[in-house]
C-alpha cells in the first residue's frame, strides 16, 4: 500500500520534470505559491542524488504512463532492477514529503 503522500509527491514531481524538460531558465514561472514550494521541495530532494539518479527520476516522472508501467520501462532502459527503482521512488517520496511538511 502506498503512503498517503505518494500521490501528492507524484503530482509535484511530474510538474517538476515537465518544467525541467521545457525550461528556458533554471526555475519556471509559478502560478501559485504551492507550485513554487512543491518545485523547490523536489529540486532540493533531487540534489541529494547523483546526476544519473536525477536523470532516472526526470525520465520516470515525465512519462505519462501510470507509475508502475513507467518504472518497468525506466528499469529496462537503464538496466536496473524494478525493485531498485521502486526503492529510489519511495526514498524520494519521503524526502519531498518531509520538505513539504506532509510527514
QUIURGI-V838595 format. One line per field, one symbol per residue. ss: DSSP state (~ for helix, > for strand, _ for the rest). phi: phi as a letter, one per 40 degrees, with the letter a starting at -180 (. if undefined). burial: 1 if it has 16 or more other C-alpha atoms within 10 Angstrom, else 0. A space follows every 10 residues. Layout:
ss = ???
phi = ???
burial = ???
This chain:
ss = _____~~~~~ ~~~~~~~~~~ ~_________ __~~~~~~~~ ~~~~~~____ ~~~~~~~~~~ ~~____~~~~ ~~~~~~~___ _~~~~~~~~~ ~~~~~~~~~_ ___
phi = .ccccccccd cccccccccc cccbacbccb cbcccccccc ccccccccbc dccccccccc cccccdddcc ccccccccfb cdcccdcccc ccdccccccc gcb
burial = 0000010011 0111111111 0000000000 0000110111 1110110000 0001011111 1110000001 1111100000 0100110010 0111111011 000
